């Protein structure tokens, strides 16, 4: 009986001791200690090597900003001539394509009765002038009262008014050129009848020829009236002109401003309605010339270039496009000492540490050649 009790007591002591060991949690520290021991080793792993990129410090150039505007040519003046009265066309001395001077007769309606009225009024005027002169002599000699001379002068004034009225009526049957130009269209024929208000001819003044376009509100500050502009025609010819007009009110639909360039056209070789590209150059600006392939987008979506700073970290510079030439893009907004990344810029991001390598001239020429071929 005593033995049994001692056995139970020993088992109870073992059970209590095991429970106390479990409660301390010492068994879990074995794995944790192993993990903690490995942590410093992981933190001390070597960093990946910096990416090598080709850089260049481009020379500064002074280049005039080129503002290109899509446009079209139009006549300096355009007039659609119409009749003021109806009648039969008696004279039509002009043809399509013919040059006319201001005041030249374009069309004459049949007006025999009006011409006769003018001649009658002219003869009456001659008679009234003679009567007025005779009355004045009689008054001066004392042989006629002054009232008689006043009556003669009134009759003379009336005769002048009647002649002017007859001449005005006759002029309503005539159509004359309002300015020097070219007869572009004659939709009537000699001898045909025409109603009042009918179109008889279209006259264009093509010297100067006007190249018109719309300039954006962003570029408006760079141009002014009197500036010289190049106008490249769809035929491939390039002519020079002068800005003569810039609208002071933007289009509500496009927020652009109408611009007109006057181009000398003495030979009338440039027609109206031809597609043209207007190029206006602003004052020269400090800039650099770089291949098109150098330009990239920032993480925010801005257009610019990547460069390496003095600590070899990648920085981003937004650009201002001055011109697009055969040699490359002319860009402003790049610091003078910037080391522009010309190869590998798409493989790095702002803040990355890189290993800059100065690009050799052959690399630059190759990049420029690829950019030019891509542009073509």
Phi and psi in degrees as a GROMACS rama.xvg file:
@    title "Ramachandran Plot"
@    xaxis  label "Phi"
@    yaxis  label "Psi"
@TYPE xy
-66.5338  -36.1289  UNK-2
-62.282  -43.7069  UNK-3
-61.7368  -38.6398  UNK-4
-67.9552  -40.63  UNK-5
-63.7722  -36.6688  UNK-6
-65.7522  -42.8753  UNK-7
-65.9509  -38.0574  UNK-8
-65.0656  -39.7685  UNK-9
-65.0308  -41.316  UNK-10
-64.2228  -39.0974  UNK-11
-65.5538  -39.0698  UNK-12
-64.568  -41.7103  UNK-13
-62.8855  -42.5531  UNK-14
-62.5418  -43.2952  UNK-15
-65.5291  -39.9963  UNK-16
-64.4531  -40.6309  UNK-17
-63.6129  -41.642  UNK-18
-63.3251  -38.8885  UNK-19
-66.028  -36.353  UNK-20
-67.5207  -40.5031  UNK-21
-61.5552  -37.2382  UNK-22
-69.3542  -25.093  UNK-23
-72.5277  -26.4052  UNK-24
72.6057  15.541  UNK-25
-63.9664  -26.9122  UNK-26
-64.7848  -29.4371  UNK-27
-76.9205  -17.6121  UNK-28
-73.1726  -14.6969  UNK-29
-67.055  -51.0306  UNK-30
-66.3231  -41.2605  UNK-31
-62.6338  -40.4878  UNK-32
-63.4653  -36.488  UNK-33
-66.9067  -39.901  UNK-34
-65.6653  -43.0771  UNK-35
-63.4495  -32.547  UNK-36
-69.7957  -30.362  UNK-37
-82.381  -21.0256  UNK-38
-59.4013  -48.2458  UNK-39
-60.0534  -33.1545  UNK-40
-65.377  -39.0417  UNK-41
-68.1052  -38.4459  UNK-42
-68.144  -22.515  UNK-43
-93.1268  14.1673  UNK-44
-65.8134  143.099  UNK-45
-67.5917  141.626  UNK-46
-73.6709  150.753  UNK-47
-66.5422  149.608  UNK-48
-67.299  149.636  UNK-49
-65.1436  142.862  UNK-50
-73.5044  136.94  UNK-51
-85.3561  130.336  UNK-52
-131.149  152.005  UNK-53
-91.3978  131.282  UNK-54
-127.06  160.567  UNK-55
-150.751  143.934  UNK-56
-102.845  97.8847  UNK-57
-69.8079  147.191  UNK-58
-69.9761  152.504  UNK-59
-85.2453  142.484  UNK-60
-133.104  155.917  UNK-61
-104.054  114.742  UNK-62
-134.16  137.743  UNK-63
-79.2483  131.013  UNK-64
-62.305  131.015  UNK-65
-101.94  120.58  UNK-66
-108.743  113.371  UNK-67
-104.115  132.807  UNK-68
-129.717  129.124  UNK-69
-76.1946  134.649  UNK-70
-151.646  -166.535  UNK-71
-152.684  151.31  UNK-72
-86.2923  151.174  UNK-73
-149.036  160.725  UNK-74
-68.927  147.077  UNK-75
-63.7999  -40.7654  UNK-76
-136.324  148.373  UNK-77
-144.812  125.378  UNK-78
-130.605  130.181  UNK-79
-101.473  109.475  UNK-80
-83.5867  138.353  UNK-81
-138.589  156.599  UNK-82
-79.7632  149.499  UNK-83
-95.7584  -17.1526  UNK-84
-136.852  164.434  UNK-85
-90.1555  161.803  UNK-86
163.426  -170.947  UNK-87
-102.422  135.831  UNK-88
-73.0137  115.419  UNK-89
-96.7787  -31.4618  UNK-90
-137.143  136.793  UNK-91
-144.115  76.7228  UNK-92
-79.8415  1.00469  UNK-93
-112.354  158.143  UNK-94
-130.548  163.285  UNK-95
-62.7171  133.97  UNK-96
89.3096  -5.29414  UNK-97
-81.2975  142.082  UNK-98
-85.5646  141.09  UNK-99
-132.385  156.849  UNK-100
-103.712  158.662  UNK-101
-59.3391  128.746  UNK-102
96.0978  -9.98531  UNK-103
-66.6059  143.522  UNK-104
-72.717  127.195  UNK-105
-101.591  -39.1691  UNK-106
-155.103  144.677  UNK-107
-133.68  124.948  UNK-108
-86.5344  153.696  UNK-109
-60.476  124.123  UNK-110
-150.847  52.9048  UNK-111
-62.8226  -42.1604  UNK-112
-67.5894  -34.0728  UNK-113
-72.5357  -36.0415  UNK-114
-65.8906  -38.4969  UNK-115
-65.8867  -37.4184  UNK-116
-64.2103  -36.4942  UNK-117
-66.3361  -42.6476  UNK-118
-65.7038  -40.6819  UNK-119
-62.3808  -45.1743  UNK-120
-63.6995  -33.6711  UNK-121
-67.9825  -41.749  UNK-122
-66.336  -38.8087  UNK-123
-62.2632  -39.9146  UNK-124
-63.2833  -41.6651  UNK-125
-61.2378  -41.4034  UNK-126
-65.7101  -43.6015  UNK-127
-66.7531  -32.6176  UNK-128
-65.1792  -42.4532  UNK-129
-64.4734  -42.085  UNK-130
-63.5175  -41.5022  UNK-131
-65.7527  -38.2109  UNK-132
-66.8855  -40.7633  UNK-133
-65.6301  -42.7741  UNK-134
-62.4202  -38.4935  UNK-135
-65.4754  -37.2509  UNK-136
-67.8984  -40.3185  UNK-137
-64.3415  -38.9342  UNK-138
-66.0078  -42.4818  UNK-139
-65.2042  -31.2114  UNK-140
-85.1202  -7.36974  UNK-141
84.9952  9.36129  UNK-142
-93.2545  -0.75099  UNK-143
-148.25  143.112  UNK-144
-68.939  156.605  UNK-145
-62.55  -29.8529  UNK-146
-59.9529  -36.3594  UNK-147
-62.9817  -38.4748  UNK-148
-67.5234  -36.6573  UNK-149
-64.1771  -39.2387  UNK-150
-64.7617  -39.6805  UNK-151
-66.0237  -39.631  UNK-152
-66.8082  -37.0523  UNK-153
-63.8339  -40.9571  UNK-154
-64.9476  -35.8204  UNK-155
-65.5709  -44.2962  UNK-156
-62.1104  -39.2218  UNK-157
-65.1349  -39.6884  UNK-158
-64.2286  -39.5953  UNK-159
-62.5051  -42.9698  UNK-160
-63.9876  -40.1471  UNK-161
-65.6023  -37.2635  UNK-162
-66.8518  -42.2168  UNK-163
-62.9866  -39.4027  UNK-164
-64.9325  -43.7936  UNK-165
-63.2349  -40.3053  UNK-166
-66.5406  -37.4086  UNK-167
-64.9473  -39.9368  UNK-168
-64.6161  -39.5015  UNK-169
-66.9738  -38.7164  UNK-170
-64.2593  -25.3359  UNK-171
-66.7011  -18.4085  UNK-172
-90.1747  -1.77079  UNK-173
-112.473  141.852  UNK-174
-119.61  123.222  UNK-175
-120.622  155.604  UNK-176
-68.5273  129.402  UNK-177
-80.1007  -18.3706  UNK-178
-158.816  168.511  UNK-179
-67.3187  135.697  UNK-180
-179.687  -162.119  UNK-181
-119.837  134.995  UNK-182
-76.2628  109.773  UNK-183
-89.9702  -28.1123  UNK-184
-152.151  135.297  UNK-185
-132.628  96.8668  UNK-186
-86.3515  9.41274  UNK-187
-121.37  167.275  UNK-188
-125.742  152.14  UNK-189
-61.5621  133.403  UNK-190
90.975  -10.9501  UNK-191
-83.2905  154.869  UNK-192
-87.891  147.768  UNK-193
-141.102  144.43  UNK-194
-89.2555  163.561  UNK-195
-60.9012  133.095  UNK-196
88.9466  0.522095  UNK-197
-72.1579  141.854  UNK-198
-73.5751  133.923  UNK-199
-119.637  -25.9778  UNK-200
-168.427  155.435  UNK-201
-120.636  127.201  UNK-202
-116.854  133.699  UNK-203
-117.223  139.33  UNK-204
-104.458  112.601  UNK-205
-106.991  8.40012  UNK-206
-131.666  103.167  UNK-207
-82.089  161.91  UNK-208
-89.9821  145.384  UNK-209
-108.961  126.879  UNK-210
-101.075  117.928  UNK-211
-114.031  150.043  UNK-212
-160.381  -175.696  UNK-213
-121.499  122.972  UNK-214
-101.329  140.957  UNK-215
-72.8025  157.344  UNK-216
-65.8276  -25.2854  UNK-217
-68.9621  -35.1641  UNK-218
-95.0622  -4.68804  UNK-219
-60.2521  -34.0847  UNK-220
-68.6134  -15.3252  UNK-221
-90.6103  -7.73324  UNK-222
-123.858  157.622  UNK-223
-152.951  161.907  UNK-224
-62.7017  133.775  UNK-225
102.297  -13.5047  UNK-226
-68.1569  149.03  UNK-227
-82.0908  142.653  UNK-228
-136.209  147.841  UNK-229
-97.4338  134.297  UNK-230
-118.71  113.98  UNK-231
-99.9202  118.286  UNK-232
-84.6471  161.801  UNK-233
-65.2592  -19.5147  UNK-234
-74.521  -12.0848  UNK-235
102.1  -14.6264  UNK-236
-74.2664  145.518  UNK-237
-120.979  127.679  UNK-238
-125.24  160.398  UNK-239
-105.853  147.249  UNK-240
-147.972  -175.359  UNK-241
-127.911  135.463  UNK-242
-67.8822  121.046  UNK-243
-111.665  -12.7239  UNK-244
-155.833  135.77  UNK-245
-133.44  122.029  UNK-246
-62.5693  145.967  UNK-247
-99.213  3.92609  UNK-248
-131.187  127.959  UNK-249
-77.5587  152.814  UNK-250
-67.2157  132.827  UNK-251
-67.6906  -23.7325  UNK-252
-85.8215  -40.3342  UNK-253
-113.272  -9.20706  UNK-254
58.1616  35.9313  UNK-255
-117.327  165.759  UNK-256
-118.86  134.694  UNK-257
-68.2457  135.764  UNK-258
-131.244  137.486  UNK-259
-124.17  134.825  UNK-260
-119.262  123.276  UNK-261
-89.6888  123.34  UNK-262
-116.744  125.42  UNK-263
-57.223  137.01  UNK-264
-148.117  54.7477  UNK-265
-60.463  -33.8644  UNK-266
-87.8867  -0.029053  UNK-267
57.0616  34.3752  UNK-268
-81.2408  -24.2002  UNK-269
-94.1439  117.176  UNK-270
-84.0043  166.988  UNK-271
-81.8372  148.55  UNK-272
88.9465  9.99211  UNK-273
-90.2172  137.902  UNK-274
-63.9171  138.777  UNK-275
-146.447  154.877  UNK-276
-117.257  121.613  UNK-277
-96.9435  127.922  UNK-278
-119.74  119.484  UNK-279
-113.542  133.925  UNK-280
-109.472  128.649  UNK-281
-84.6078  -172.655  UNK-282
-66.1101  145.124  UNK-283
-57.7823  142.34  UNK-284
-126.294  152.737  UNK-285
-69.9287  125.65  UNK-286
-155.731  178.857  UNK-287
-132.777  158.509  UNK-288
-112.148  123.31  UNK-289
-134.865  154.956  UNK-290
-62.8572  152.269  UNK-291
-62.3062  -29.4743  UNK-292
-68.2548  -15.1722  UNK-293
-73.9379  -30.501  UNK-294
-68.5877  135.205  UNK-295
-142.529  -176.292  UNK-296
-112.824  141.804  UNK-297
-79.3392  175.038  UNK-298
-64.2219  -25.1363  UNK-299
-87.293  -2.91229  UNK-300
91.5304  10.0657  UNK-301
-81.9482  147.55  UNK-302
-84.6721  130.701  UNK-303
-175.881  -159.855  UNK-304
-129.666  156.758  UNK-305
-104.215  145.409  UNK-306
-141.651  165.674  UNK-307
-105.002  127.66  UNK-308
-82.7937  -171.449  UNK-309
-67.3661  -20.3043  UNK-310
-96.8585  13.0786  UNK-311
62.857  28.1655  UNK-312
-98.8448  146.642  UNK-313
-76.9776  128.047  UNK-314
-124.022  159.619  UNK-315
-119.661  134.104  UNK-316
-120.493  117.746  UNK-317
-63.2978  148.638  UNK-318
-116.988  159.22  UNK-319
-118.379  112.327  UNK-320
-74.3556  115.689  UNK-321
-88.2234  -45.77  UNK-322
-161.399  160.914  UNK-323
-121.174  106.085  UNK-324
-114.093  173.815  UNK-325
-65.3238  -28.3258  UNK-326
-79.8538  -14.8752  UNK-327
141.038  -168.743  UNK-328
-86.7868  134.777  UNK-329
-95.6905  116.512  UNK-330
-122.34  142.276  UNK-331
-116.038  166.709  UNK-332
94.6125  5.52788  UNK-333
-103.905  125.753  UNK-334
-57.8241  153.264  UNK-335
-64.5755  -33.0031  UNK-336
-98.9521  13.4181  UNK-337
-68.5423  134.213  UNK-338
-96.4147  95.2477  UNK-339
-74.8308  131.386  UNK-340
-80.7542  116.973  UNK-341
-104.864  -9.13825  UNK-342
-147.629  124.89  UNK-343
96.5967  5.32397  UNK-344
-67.3688  -22.9188  UNK-345
-81.7897  -10.3343  UNK-346
-99.804  0.0112213  UNK-347
-126.579  163.482  UNK-348
-127.266  164.107  UNK-349
-57.5674  132.478  UNK-350
96.6668  -16.3676  UNK-351
-67.9253  144.941  UNK-352
-90.1908  128.875  UNK-353
-125.649  169.456  UNK-354
-110.987  97.0522  UNK-355
-72.0874  136.353  UNK-356
-126.365  124.724  UNK-357
-63.711  125.406  UNK-358
-72.3767  139.517  UNK-359
-81.1181  159.165  UNK-360
-55.7063  -34.3581  UNK-361
-64.3615  -38.1326  UNK-362
-64.5485  -42.2906  UNK-363
-63.3079  -43.9176  UNK-364
-62.5364  -38.5024  UNK-365
-65.5228  -43.3499  UNK-366
-63.0087  -42.4212  UNK-367
-65.5939  -38.7503  UNK-368
-65.5325  -39.915  UNK-369
-66.7087  -38.024  UNK-370
-65.7919  -41.4785  UNK-371
-66.4124  -41.9252  UNK-372
-66.5956  -33.997  UNK-373
-69.3749  -33.8739  UNK-374
-69.6421  -30.9622  UNK-375
